[in-house]
Amino acid sequence: MINRKSKREIQQMQDAADILVATHKEIAKRIKPGVTTLELDAFVETFLEKHGATPEQKGYNGYPYAICASVNDEICHGFPNDEPLKDGDIVTIDMVVNLNGGLADSAWTYAVGNVDEKGQKLIEVTKEALYRGIAQAKHGHRLGDIGHAIQTYAEGEGFSVVRDFTGHGIGPTIHEDPHVPHYGLPNKGIRLKEGMVITIEPMLNEGDWHSKMDDNGWTARTVDKGRSVQFEHQIVITKDEPIILTEQDK
């Protein structure tokens, strides 16, 4: 069942998103060679607590951390660890913030030091693919319009689109209907309606799009050790342009 959100619910999400955005901006200042993702996880816990918020995914189905930190060939749900980030690494930080019951979800990929040309292109193309998907997220359009815009652009730039993980509805729980694939055909799938709140979060790989799971049961990584990048925004469907709750450059 797809729940359309009230103005009050959307404002709660926006309040949480404001804190999430501030958290990402602080993380960006801290990403550098030598920093560990466990240190970033501890920072996020403290930062959210200072702002009266909590990390919603900590404890979600047993997940033990405040953030997901996916490095290089990790596609998503990477566990923070004590291995220092190296110059040239690519790391995605994904988190969900809960503020008084309002949820905000956004992932952002960061270059650690000097990333090679192909890695930089993968980052840039994934971010552009996200915004091309968002441009299709309008009242009356269909989910396939979002996926098609992302897939055709990404594959045209020489990268593959992960199929095993999708965007989703959100609020009052992390994952709700509908699933939002980042591939597909135009004018197919559920029709988008005003008041729906969804995430769009394309994951693009250098090589094969298939994934495999680590023994921890959470972390997905590429099958060919190629690098993977993800960008995610949470958006509100309106009768006009979509509202990006988690936009960092308002």
C-alpha positions in Angstrom: 0.0 0.0 0.0 1.3 3.4 -0.9 0.6 6.2 1.6 0.5 9.8 0.4 1.8 12.2 3.0 0.2 15.2 4.7 1.7 18.6 4.8 2.5 18.0 8.5 4.3 14.7 7.7 6.3 16.3 4.9 7.3 19.2 7.2 8.5 16.6 9.8 10.6 15.0 7.1 12.0 18.3 6.0 13.1 19.1 9.5 14.9 15.8 9.7 16.4 16.4 6.3 17.8 19.7 7.4 19.8 17.9 10.1 20.8 15.1 7.6 22.1 17.7 5.1 24.1 19.5 7.9 25.6 16.1 8.8 26.7 15.3 5.3 28.3 18.7 5.0 30.3 18.0 8.2 31.3 14.6 6.9 32.6 16.2 3.7 35.0 18.3 5.8 36.3 15.1 7.5 36.8 12.9 4.4 40.6 12.5 3.8 43.3 9.8 3.7 43.9 8.3 7.2 40.4 8.8 8.5 38.5 5.6 9.4 34.8 5.1 8.6 34.3 4.0 12.3 35.5 7.5 13.2 32.9 8.9 10.9 30.2 6.7 12.4 31.1 7.9 15.9 31.0 11.5 14.7 27.5 11.1 13.2 26.2 9.5 16.4 27.4 12.5 18.4 26.3 15.1 15.9 22.8 13.8 15.7 22.5 13.5 19.4 23.5 17.2 19.8 20.7 18.1 17.4 18.0 16.0 19.1 17.9 13.4 16.4 18.8 9.7 16.1 20.2 7.4 13.5 17.2 5.4 12.3 19.0 2.5 10.7 20.9 1.6 13.9 19.1 -1.4 15.1 16.9 -1.7 12.0 16.7 -5.4 11.4 19.8 -5.7 13.6 22.0 -3.3 11.6 24.7 -2.2 14.2 25.8 1.3 13.0 24.6 4.8 12.6 25.8 5.0 8.9 26.5 2.7 6.0 30.0 3.3 4.7 30.7 1.6 1.3 34.2 1.8 -0.1 35.3 1.2 -3.7 33.8 -2.1 -4.7 31.1 -2.1 -2.0 27.8 -1.2 -3.6 25.8 -0.5 -0.4 25.3 -1.3 3.3 29.1 -1.3 4.0 30.0 -1.7 7.7 32.1 1.1 9.1 35.5 -0.3 10.2 38.9 0.8 11.5 40.8 0.6 8.2 42.1 4.1 7.3 40.8 5.5 4.0 43.5 5.7 1.4 44.2 8.4 -1.2 42.2 7.5 -4.3 39.4 5.7 -2.5 35.8 6.3 -3.1 33.4 6.1 -0.2 29.6 6.4 0.0 28.0 7.4 3.3 24.3 6.5 3.6 22.2 7.4 6.6 18.6 7.8 7.8 17.9 10.5 10.4 14.9 10.4 12.7 13.8 13.7 14.2 10.6 13.5 16.3 9.3 10.7 14.0 10.1 12.4 10.7 12.6 10.5 8.6 15.2 11.7 6.1 17.3 9.4 3.9 20.2 10.4 1.7 23.5 8.8 0.5 26.4 10.8 -0.9 29.7 9.6 -2.4 33.0 11.3 -1.6 36.4 11.2 -3.3 39.2 10.6 -0.8 42.2 12.7 -1.9 43.1 12.3 -5.5 40.8 9.9 -7.4 41.7 8.8 -10.9 39.9 10.1 -14.0 37.6 7.1 -14.4 36.6 7.2 -10.8 35.8 10.9 -11.0 33.7 10.3 -14.1 31.8 7.5 -12.3 31.0 9.9 -9.5 29.9 12.7 -11.8 27.8 10.4 -14.0 26.0 8.9 -11.0 25.2 12.2 -9.5 23.9 13.5 -12.9 21.9 10.3 -13.3 20.2 10.9 -9.9 19.1 14.4 -11.0 17.9 13.1 -14.4 15.7 10.6 -12.5 14.4 13.3 -10.2 13.4 15.4 -13.2 10.9 12.6 -14.2 9.4 12.3 -10.7 6.3 14.3 -11.4 2.6 13.8 -10.7 1.2 11.7 -13.6 4.5 10.2 -14.6 5.3 6.5 -14.0 8.1 4.8 -12.1 9.5 3.5 -15.4 10.1 7.1 -16.5 12.5 7.6 -13.6 14.4 4.3 -14.2 14.5 4.8 -17.9 16.1 8.2 -17.6 18.7 6.9 -15.2 19.5 3.8 -17.2 19.8 5.3 -20.6 22.1 8.0 -19.4 24.3 5.8 -17.3 24.7 3.1 -19.9 25.4 5.7 -22.6 28.3 6.9 -20.4 29.7 3.4 -20.2 28.5 2.3 -16.7 26.1 -0.3 -15.5 23.0 0.2 -13.2 22.6 -2.1 -10.2 19.3 -3.9 -10.3 19.3 -5.7 -6.9 18.7 -2.5 -4.8 16.1 0.2 -5.5 14.7 3.4 -4.1 11.6 3.2 -2.0 8.8 5.0 -0.3 9.6 6.4 3.2 7.8 7.6 6.3 6.9 6.6 9.0 9.2 3.6 8.4 12.4 3.4 6.5 11.3 1.2 3.6 7.7 1.4 2.2 6.0 0.9 -1.1 6.7 1.6 -3.9 10.0 0.1 -4.9 11.7 2.6 -7.3 14.0 0.8 -9.8 16.8 2.7 -11.5 16.2 0.9 -14.8 13.2 0.2 -16.9 10.9 1.3 -19.7 9.1 4.7 -20.0 5.4 4.9 -19.3 5.5 1.6 -17.3 4.9 0.9 -13.6 3.0 2.7 -10.9 1.7 6.2 -11.7 3.2 8.9 -9.4 0.7 11.0 -7.4 1.0 14.2 -5.5 1.9 13.6 -1.9 4.0 10.5 -2.4 7.5 10.7 -0.8 10.2 8.4 -2.3 13.9 8.0 -2.5 15.8 7.8 -5.8 19.2 6.4 -5.2 21.0 5.0 -8.3 24.0 2.8 -7.8 26.3 2.7 -10.9 29.2 0.3 -11.4 32.4 0.5 -13.5 31.8 -3.1 -14.7 29.2 -5.7 -14.3 26.0 -4.7 -12.5 25.6 -7.9 -10.6 26.3 -7.9 -6.8 27.3 -10.5 -4.2 26.8 -10.4 -0.5 29.5 -10.4 2.2 29.3 -12.9 5.1 27.8 -10.2 7.3 24.6 -10.6 5.4 24.4 -6.8 4.8 27.2 -5.6 2.6 26.7 -5.9 -1.2 29.7 -5.6 -3.5 30.5 -5.9 -7.2 31.2 -9.3 -8.6 34.3 -8.1 -10.6 35.8 -5.8 -8.0 34.9 -2.8 -10.1 34.1 0.4 -8.1 30.5 1.4 -7.4 29.0 4.9 -6.6 25.7 5.9 -5.2 23.8 9.2 -4.7 20.4 9.4 -3.1 17.8 12.1 -2.5 14.4 12.0 -0.8 11.8 13.8 -2.8 8.1 14.8 -2.6 5.9 14.4 -5.7 3.9 17.5 -6.3 1.7 18.8 -9.1 4.7 20.9 -10.3 8.4 20.1 -9.9 9.5 17.6 -7.3 10.7 18.9 -3.9 14.1 17.6 -3.0 14.0 17.4 0.8 17.6 16.4 1.1 19.1 18.9 -1.3 22.5 20.2 -0.2 22.6 23.3 -2.4 19.3 25.1 -1.7 
